[in-house]
């Protein structure tokens, strides 16, 4: 057996969660925006701002929808026994 298997080390890193992946994307977009600012490419900065804004909006919308679905599953209004 290889030394990796014997030592108990995992050959591949754990996959990122959805939230972690989204944060990585946002960080990279921010890095690209900083580079575009340094080079003076204002058109690229504007485009990256738009992409960043749309991405964060979609991320927040999906989190909101997920929360609403979870609340609907777990909240049961009391039944009206007397009408």
Steps between C-alpha positions, in 0.01 A plus 500: 500500500608855449614716787198729455256220564706365787532836671128565472539817295234572242637532145247773407378800698144506624267666249381848586143559605270705279543803727879465507508474122288812462728693734804385299336628179420835660856534632643428155267752338617756755865417421433542128333834565806619695726396212278679250511815716880480513520481122247781457249293302179665619283311252621171647443631853141587408448156348643326805282714727196386303603133519570531873164665564307241299684211665441625854134571417449147369681354800287697747181417309583129514573520874171682555308238302673223695406664830139547391473136396649385830259719695201366304607142570539554872218743572153355518227753582247380758196337351171675545291252696204731536376678194 
